[in-house]
Amino acid sequence: MKLICIGRNYASHISELKNEKPEHPVVFLKPDSSVLLKNNPFIIPSFSDDVHYEVEILVKINKVGKHIQPKFAQKYYDEIGLGIDFTARDVQNYLKDKGLPWEKAKGFDGAAVIGEHWFSKSDFKDVNDISFRLEKNKDIVQSGSTSEMLWKIDELIAYVSQYFTLKIGDIIFTGTPSGVGRVDEGDILEGYIKDSSCFSIQVK
């Protein structure tokens, strides 16, 4: 299983981090060892003092594909989920300043939350208009919609498949809206698609 992540796919998030709008989707990978195991808390790693949450819509690939055309991309997924791309922001900023890869900031153990509840694509009238949010200690900290994506789900699948063969079970993290922020010990993070709970994570 590959975790394929898309960066800078929401204009609001690009602005809040003062990044440059990319010409093409920003793609990076997380190893399968980064998946936070079921019922486990998220443990802040010792090497970072500034870990941020980034809530994202997830897409699970259901068939093998390579060089997929956008008009056929919808055939390669049936399920939509929600997750968190945890980011050691201080580590990432250091690596970016040095022109180095981000893996240490994005791919550490526990850095990928995959919600337990997956929704059938048919549950949504339009996958390009799915609302979602993240609550931190019952306060809404991130709220977005797939309608705000710079590159829509089908476009992402087509783009990524030009570089990586997509396999059954691969998961695409489609990017995060604005509102990202630091987690602290004792926080409770809860994610929702519309009003359906997808996950609840304790931070330690």
Secondary structure, DSSP 8 states (H G I E B T S, - for coil): --EEEEES-BHHHHHHTT----SS-EEEEE-GGGB--TT--B---TT-S-EEE-EEEEEEE-S-BSS--GGGGGGGEEEEEEEEE-EEHHHHHHHHHTT---HHHHSSTT-EEE-S--EEGGGSS-TTS-EEEEEETTEEEEEEEGGGBSS-HHHHHHHHTTTS-B-TT-EEE----S--EE--TT-EEEEEETTEEEEEEEB-
